[in-house]
């Protein structure tokens, strides 16, 4: 995988055990923040006691913030559904209705380490959680795990040799202070690039009172976030045509736009387009009645704008 570089964004992750968190100071010292929302290490779903407070404070100080769930996979795939649903609910409690954070929501998997389950069972559980989460939220799920954990579970290979988890954005833990570790994460699990690299669990950072996990992120936070809401969106009816225009999004990973009429998809255009038109007779509505036209941007990860821009014509 790649090493960090001079443009890599810097962030930390915190939980209820982090001491003396000063968000005013953190807003000047970090680029992004992850907060533990919940965990199932005890065998039941438990909300981090500081999650709601930390999520609100981070947003109040303009710090891009996301959340992670500490999961315990098992042979019982129904536990993936249960943990997923609870994770979805607590994210909305922290960030708002149908809002799951500024950054990728994260599934944290670093147990079991005592061979209680097979590699196939582990992968099946993660994929079950992923399918549940992404189908219900329209958000991509990022996987957090350790380099040692990937190696422990057969490089995340199924018996047929495939590595299906490699399609998930990766947040990998590999600490540079461990002498046997390489300078930066090697290719593992089918991944050749990380999205976030947790390089230390003992960093001294202004704004927190004890050593914390420290992370290098991508060169642009766009690679961790949903596309921005489309700006300057307008729609008009003229000469038997519906014509829409907008300003191009500045997201570095922008791929295109989806356009809807009364909630029905009517077209997709690429990232360089700033207009679209369609004959009125082809619209899924009656002629000469008001219609609601909306647009969302989407990026290379398949993430879409959290809010669709709308106009009634």
C-alpha positions, 0 to 999 in steps of 0.5 A: 500500500502507499505511504503517507505524504506531505498532503495526507490529512491528519485525524484522531479517533476517540472514545469515552476513555479519552480525557479532557477533550477540548474541541476548540483546540482540536479544530485547529490541530486535526483535519478529521475525527472519528468517535466510537458510537458503540460496541458489542464486545460484551456480547450485547450492543452498548452505546459509547457514553461520550458518543452523543456529546462528542458528535455534537461538539465536533460539528459545533466546531466544524470538525468533519466527524464520523463514527465506528461500531466495534463489532464481534463477528460470529457464526450466527449471521443474525447478530450482524443484522442486529448490530447493524440495525442498532448502529444505524439507529445510534448514528441517527441519534447522534447526527440526525434523521437519515444522517450517518455522519460526515465521514464514512461510517465504519465497521471495526473488526479486530476480534476474535483473535483466538480462532473461534470462527473460520475465515469464511465465517468472519468474511460472511459476517462482515458481508452480511453487516455491509449488505444490511447497512448499505441497503438501508442507508445508501452509504458506503461502509468502511472497514477498520482492521489491523494488519495482524488481523488480516494475516491471522485470518488467511489474508481474508481469502475464502477457500476459493481464493477470492478476497471479497472484502477488498471492495470496501474502503479500508482503514488499516491499523499498523503502528510504526513504533512496533519494530517488526513492522514495515515503514508503511502497510504492505498489500494485504487482504486484496487491498493495494491502498488504504483510505486511512492508516492508523499509524499510532496508538500513543500520539500526543495531540493538542486538544486531548489529555492522554495519548490517542490513536493517530491516523493519516487520511487521504490527500483530500477529505472528499475521499472520506465524505459524500459529494457536496449538495449540487449548487445553483440548480434550476429547471425550466419548461420551454418549447416542449422540453424540460431543461435543467442546469447547475454548477459543477461540483468541486469534489475531487472524486466526482463521477456524475449526477443523477436527475429525478422528476417527482422522485423518479429517476430520469437520467444520469450524466457525467461529472463535466456536464452542467445541463440536461434536457428531456422532452416533456412528453417523456416525463413520468407525469401529466403535461402542464402540471407542476413537477418537482425536479431534483439532482444529486451528485455521486462519486467513485465510491458510489456515495451520493449527496446527502441532500438532493437539490430540488426545484418546482416547475 
